[in-house]
């Protein structure tokens, strides 16, 4: 699918967020400025969190957004690209102890496969500048159908 504006990327995030029930891990990949944080803002707003409080965790590494139904962990591994074990650096194993948490990881390609949990949703965003974004969602079939039906 394609997003032709920041508003469409945000709205896609809202559609994704409205289909989440807790326990999901979302792996976001894409270049700098591709829209990973904007997509996350839409997801978190759909879960009932104030979108104005959502920002990139590039320097904090992990932001926690507490909603009425679940805790959302927004993680950014960009600065940990050279770390031997990024999952250990951010305490991912402890974060995953809560089976109802939703974990959203930007720059997820820095994680090893053994650090992941199911249900797993991979979202790749390509494009930069004013170009349209190509957004690919792979993972939960139910999520894909719900999200794509709104396009």
Secondary structure, 3 states (H helix, E strand, C coil): CEECCHHHHHHHHHHHHHHCCCCCEEEEECCCCCCHHHHHHHHHHHCCCCHHHCCCCCCCCEEEEECCCCEEEEEECHHHCCCCCHHHHHCHHHHCCCCCCEEEEECHHHCCHHHCCCCEEEEEEECCCCCCEEEEEECCHHHHHHHHHCC
